[in-house]
Amino acid sequence: MRRRIGHCLLELVQGDLTRETTDAIVNAANEQLVVGGGVDGAIHQAGGPEIRQEILRRYPNGCPTGSAVMTGAGALPAKSVIHAVGPAWKGGRQGESERLRNAYRSSLQLAASHQYESVAFPAISTGVYGYPVDRAATDSLETIIDFLKQPHSLKLVRVVLFGSGQYGAFARALQELLPEP
């Protein structure tokens, strides 16, 4: 599913984030930036030890929830990995929505600050952090769309979703936010 926003294409695909050839891919990281499971584990496994070594050298104190930091991509086909820390779901009354939006916004700002033209995201916080996929879809896509309405270098923002359930939730949210003409 695709939508054009200004000069940028927003695209939803079902697939494997570690195979993306975008300038940057976004990792769903934890505050300590230690290797976890899910997307994080897959990125570190496919990218090799260089990513972890750079994290330890450059970010020994980790990264707060709602923020993002960047490293090289090791053996991955992307140029860089943006490590974004989304919130754990605690019922929705502890600022989770704003923290998730900040994680996406911080990632987009990092990509744009490096004059990147393309970036690929996973569904941040929807795995072990338990963020409801339908809410995450709306929160993340609203943030991406708002960012893309401002001046930036990006020409492609791709959301790479794991499985038909995630894809369906994001497709429904995108159709609501930007109905097909």
C-alpha positions in Angstrom: 0.0 0.0 0.0 1.4 3.4 -1.0 0.6 7.1 -0.5 2.4 10.1 -1.8 2.9 13.0 0.7 4.6 15.9 -1.1 7.7 14.5 -2.8 7.9 11.4 -0.5 6.4 8.0 -1.0 5.0 6.3 2.2 4.9 2.6 1.6 3.6 -0.3 3.7 5.1 -3.8 2.9 5.1 -7.1 4.6 8.7 -8.5 4.8 12.0 -8.7 6.5 13.5 -5.4 7.7 17.1 -6.8 7.6 16.9 -7.1 3.8 16.0 -3.5 3.2 18.3 -1.5 1.0 17.1 1.9 2.3 19.7 4.4 3.5 18.7 3.6 7.1 16.6 0.9 8.8 15.1 1.5 12.2 15.7 -0.9 15.0 13.1 -1.3 17.8 15.7 -1.1 20.6 15.6 -1.0 24.4 16.9 1.8 26.6 20.1 -0.1 27.4 20.7 -0.8 23.7 21.5 -4.4 24.6 20.6 -7.1 22.1 17.1 -8.3 22.6 14.8 -10.5 20.6 12.4 -9.8 17.7 13.5 -7.1 15.3 16.4 -6.1 17.5 17.8 -9.6 17.6 17.4 -10.1 13.9 19.2 -6.8 13.1 22.1 -7.6 15.3 22.4 -11.2 14.0 22.2 -10.1 10.3 24.4 -7.0 10.9 27.1 -8.7 12.8 29.2 -7.7 15.9 30.2 -4.3 14.4 26.8 -2.8 15.4 27.1 -3.9 19.0 30.7 -2.7 19.2 29.8 0.8 18.0 26.9 1.0 20.4 29.2 0.2 23.3 31.8 2.7 22.2 29.4 5.6 21.3 26.4 5.1 23.6 27.6 3.4 26.8 24.6 5.0 28.7 22.0 3.7 26.3 19.1 5.8 24.9 16.0 7.1 26.7 12.5 6.0 25.7 11.2 8.1 22.9 14.6 8.9 21.5 16.9 7.4 18.8 20.6 7.1 18.1 22.4 6.0 14.9 25.2 3.5 14.1 26.6 1.9 11.1 24.8 -1.1 9.6 27.6 -3.7 9.7 26.8 -6.4 7.2 23.3 -5.2 6.5 22.5 -3.7 3.1 21.4 -0.3 4.6 24.0 2.4 5.3 22.9 2.9 8.9 20.8 1.6 11.7 18.7 4.0 13.7 18.1 2.5 17.2 14.7 3.9 18.4 13.4 3.2 21.8 9.7 2.9 22.0 7.6 2.5 25.2 6.4 -0.6 26.9 2.6 -0.6 27.0 1.2 0.0 30.5 -2.5 0.5 29.7 -2.1 3.7 27.7 -2.2 6.2 30.6 1.5 6.7 31.2 2.4 8.7 28.1 3.0 5.7 25.8 1.4 7.4 22.8 3.6 10.5 23.0 6.7 8.4 23.7 6.0 6.2 20.6 5.4 9.2 18.5 8.7 10.7 19.8 10.6 7.5 18.8 9.3 7.8 15.3 9.9 11.5 15.1 13.4 11.2 16.4 14.2 8.5 13.9 12.9 10.6 11.0 14.8 13.7 12.2 18.0 11.6 12.4 17.6 10.3 8.9 16.8 13.8 7.5 19.8 15.3 9.4 22.0 12.9 7.5 20.3 13.9 4.2 19.1 10.4 3.7 16.5 9.8 1.1 15.0 6.6 2.4 14.3 4.9 5.7 12.5 1.7 6.7 10.7 1.2 10.0 9.3 -1.8 11.9 6.2 -1.6 14.0 8.0 -0.2 17.1 6.9 -1.5 20.5 4.3 -3.9 19.2 6.2 -7.1 20.0 7.5 -7.9 23.5 6.6 -4.3 24.7 2.9 -5.1 24.1 1.8 -1.9 22.4 -1.6 -2.7 20.8 -1.0 -2.9 17.0 -4.0 -0.9 16.0 -3.1 2.0 18.3 0.6 1.7 17.2 -0.4 1.9 13.6 -2.4 5.1 14.1 0.2 6.7 16.4 3.1 5.9 14.1 1.5 6.7 10.8 0.1 10.1 12.1 3.6 11.0 13.2 5.2 9.9 9.9 2.6 11.8 7.8 3.0 15.0 9.9 6.7 14.8 9.5 6.5 14.3 5.8 4.4 17.5 5.4 7.4 19.5 6.5 10.6 20.2 4.5 13.0 17.2 4.5 15.3 15.1 2.3 13.3 11.9 2.4 11.9 10.4 -0.8 10.8 7.1 0.6 9.5 6.0 4.0 8.8 2.3 4.2 7.1 0.5 7.1 8.1 -3.1 7.0 5.6 -5.3 8.8 6.0 -8.8 10.1 3.0 -10.9 9.3 -0.5 -10.2 7.8 -1.9 -9.1 11.2 0.5 -6.1 11.5 0.1 -5.3 7.8 -3.7 -5.3 8.0 -3.7 -3.0 11.1 -1.3 -0.5 9.4 -3.2 -0.7 6.1 -6.5 0.1 7.8 -4.9 3.0 9.7 -3.3 4.4 6.6 -6.6 4.1 4.7 -8.4 6.1 7.5 -5.7 8.7 7.7 -5.2 9.1 3.9 -8.1 7.6 2.0 -7.3 6.5 -1.5 -8.6 9.1 -4.0 
